[in-house]
Structures are given as C-alpha cells and as structure tokens.
C-alpha cells in the first residue's frame, strides 16, 4: 500500500490538507480511498497431496488400482487492487489437478526358454520374449479458472467495467511400453480445451444460464483448442543371438508428430491448422574384429603367431669374472715358457 504526500488529482495540494478540508467523513474516506495505491493478495494451496507407500506395501509390486498412484493439487488466489485511475481490479484464480502415475518393472516372458539351453543355433528362439504390461503410464488433468473484473474511475458507464474470463482444461498423457527387449514404444499427447462461458454484457445473461453452459462444456470435455501427440517406435535387431551375425548391431527408429490448432470463434475465413511429420532412421554398427575372431584362420592372423620352438638351448654360457680370466692367461703363458 502506498500513501502519497500530495493529492493525485491536485498535485500542488498535500493530501492531508485536502482531507482536512473535506465537509464530512464520507467525503474524506472517498478522497483517501482514491489516493491510495493498494494491492492485496490472498492465496493458499495444497500441492501433491497423496498417500505414500509405507510398511510392507512399499516392497510389493505396485498395482494399477493402488491409491498411491494418485495425487492431487489445489491452489486458489485472490488479488485486489485499486489506485487513482482504477477503481477496482479484482482477479480470482482457482486451479485443481489430479495426477495418475503407474510404473512397473517389465515382465519379460520367454515361452521357449527351456528349449535346448546349450544350443547356440536356436538361441534366437529360446531368447524370444514379450512384455504384456506397460512400463509406465501417466495421466495429468488440470482445470484452471481465472476471472478478472476491472472498473475505471471517471469513465462512461458503457466502458467503465470490463470482464476477463479464462476457463481451460489441460490433459496430458504419457505411455512407455517395451513390447519386447528389442521393440520399444513411446507415446505422449497433450490436449488444451476451453470451457466456454456467457458474456456478462449479453442482455440474456443470467447466473443460471452461465452455470448450465459451464456444465455442458465439462461434460463434453471442453472445446479443444490445441492437440499434439508424439509417437516413437524403436527396434534393435537381436543379432547377438546369431553366431555369424553377432558382430553387427542394427537399430531402426520411427518417430511421428501430429498437431491440431483450432481457429478462433470470431474468425470466419480461416479454418483449423493441422501439421504432421514423420522420421524413419536405420543405423548400423559393425565390429570387424569380432567378425575376424569368429573365423579360425582370421583369428590366428588377428592375434598374431608366436615364434616356434627349435629344441635348441638358447642359453648363453656364463662369462667368467675378469679376475679369473686374467689368472688363466698367466697360467697359460707360464706353461708355454717352460
């Protein structure tokens, strides 16, 4: 809150002097209220309220219907403001959301696991697997309603008060599913919808009719404004299970995007906008050293040959110390002289 020293309309007069000159208390309060710049904020929220997994339930595998998979958030705020120009600016915002998040350890089933365990030729059959449940699945649903009423001082009645309303419904989805150890699927989508309301300036406006319009919009999940989804599918060829092809790694990936944007209601010449794109990619890595090691002849060349043994001793005779060598030379000379 700001208390000015001078009156905001008569800048050469101090506010206290103008208050003292007021004929009655009602006028004095009105002058003070118009001169003060005030902003008041009230808010409270509950964020991520949920039940934690405790005790023996924390060690168990979570089920899709567990209450601990859900969480809730609610927030509310009220902002009130007025100054010498704005008589009243009141904004109220409410937001509530529910989140669902389920995550599970992949359950890879190998129906042919016990078939000829020691055979490398059919390993690609014994390693065949599939996962019947998603790795994770998450849903977020949030409703946000904002209403603002702003009134100006010294304005014509038709232009004095303005209303701003925003009621949106946001929904987000995310799915991760490894169909097999090699085939992985990812999907995420978002939908932003508007809950339409009646205009207060409409002569036929009434709180009851506005409430019925809101409930009709909620039952229809709102009027979609923006929708987007992304798909990612990747596959890694299990070449490591084939004796001859284990030196290679081949991976394919497919991605697709789609978006839809609705036109504004007050536009009659432009329609909705749709966009989509897709990408296909194949990559390969080849380890030729591993390929050479799979072939006996090339493995010998790759590892190199060791020198063959001839059976002869390669040990050099030990040399005598220098003193002993000199003694032998003197003895040999002495024998020759005699």
Rosetta blueprint (number, residue, H / E / L):
1 X L
2 X E
3 X L
4 X L
5 X L
6 X E
7 X L
8 X L
9 X L
10 X L
11 X L
12 X L
13 X L
14 X E
15 X H
16 X H
17 X H
18 X H
19 X H
20 X H
21 X L
22 X L
23 X L
24 X L
25 X H
26 X H
27 X H
28 X H
29 X H
30 X H
31 X H
32 X H
33 X H
34 X H
35 X H
36 X L
37 X E
38 X E
39 X E
40 X E
41 X E
42 X E
43 X E
44 X E
45 X E
46 X E
47 X E
48 X E
49 X E
50 X E
51 X L
52 X L
53 X L
54 X L
55 X H
56 X H
57 X H
58 X H
59 X L
60 X L
61 X L
62 X L
63 X L
64 X L
65 X L
66 X L
67 X H
68 X H
69 X H
70 X E
71 X E
72 X E
73 X E
74 X E
75 X E
76 X E
77 X E
78 X E
79 X E
80 X E
81 X E
82 X E
83 X L
84 X L
85 X L
86 X E
87 X E
88 X E
89 X E
90 X E
91 X E
92 X E
93 X E
94 X E
95 X E
96 X E
97 X E
98 X E
99 X E
100 X E
101 X E
102 X E
103 X E
104 X L
105 X L
106 X L
107 X L
108 X E
109 X E
110 X L
111 X L
112 X L
113 X L
114 X L
115 X L
116 X L
117 X L
118 X L
119 X L
120 X L
121 X L
122 X L
123 X H
124 X H
125 X H
126 X H
127 X L
128 X L
129 X L
130 X E
131 X E
132 X L
133 X L
134 X L
135 X L
136 X E
137 X E
138 X E
139 X E
140 X E
141 X E
142 X E
143 X E
144 X E
145 X E
146 X E
147 X E
148 X E
149 X E
150 X E
151 X E
152 X E
153 X L
154 X L
155 X L
156 X L
157 X H
158 X H
159 X H
160 X L
161 X E
162 X E
163 X E
164 X E
165 X E
166 X E
167 X E
168 X E
169 X E
170 X E
171 X E
172 X E
173 X E
174 X E
175 X E
176 X E
177 X E
178 X E
179 X L
180 X L
181 X L
182 X L
183 X E
184 X E
185 X E
186 X E
187 X E
188 X E
189 X E
190 X E
191 X E
192 X E
193 X E
194 X E
195 X L
196 X L
197 X L
198 X L
199 X L
200 X L
201 X L
202 X L
203 X L
204 X L
205 X L
206 X L
207 X H
208 X H
209 X H
210 X H
211 X H
212 X H
213 X H
214 X H
215 X H
216 X H
217 X H
218 X H
219 X H
220 X L
221 X L
222 X L
223 X E
224 X E
225 X E
226 X E
227 X E
228 X E
229 X E
230 X E
231 X E
232 X E
233 X E
234 X E
235 X E
236 X E
237 X L
238 X L
239 X H
240 X H
241 X H
242 X L
243 X L
244 X L
245 X L
246 X L
247 X L
248 X E
249 X E
250 X E
251 X E
252 X E
253 X E
254 X E
255 X E
256 X E
257 X E
258 X E
259 X E
260 X E
261 X E
262 X L
263 X L
264 X L
265 X L
266 X L
267 X L
268 X L
269 X L
270 X L
271 X L
272 X L
273 X E
274 X E
275 X E
276 X E
277 X E
278 X E
279 X E
280 X E
281 X E
282 X E
283 X E
284 X E
285 X E
286 X E
287 X L
288 X H
289 X H
290 X H
291 X H
292 X H
293 X H
294 X L
295 X L
296 X H
297 X H
298 X H
299 X H
300 X H
301 X H
302 X H
303 X H
304 X L
305 X L
306 X L
307 X L
308 X L
309 X L
310 X L
311 X L
312 X L
313 X L
314 X L
315 X L
316 X L
317 X L
318 X L
319 X L
320 X L
321 X L
322 X H
323 X H
324 X H
325 X H
326 X H
327 X H
328 X H
329 X H
330 X H
331 X H
332 X H
333 X H
334 X H
335 X H
336 X H
337 X H
338 X L
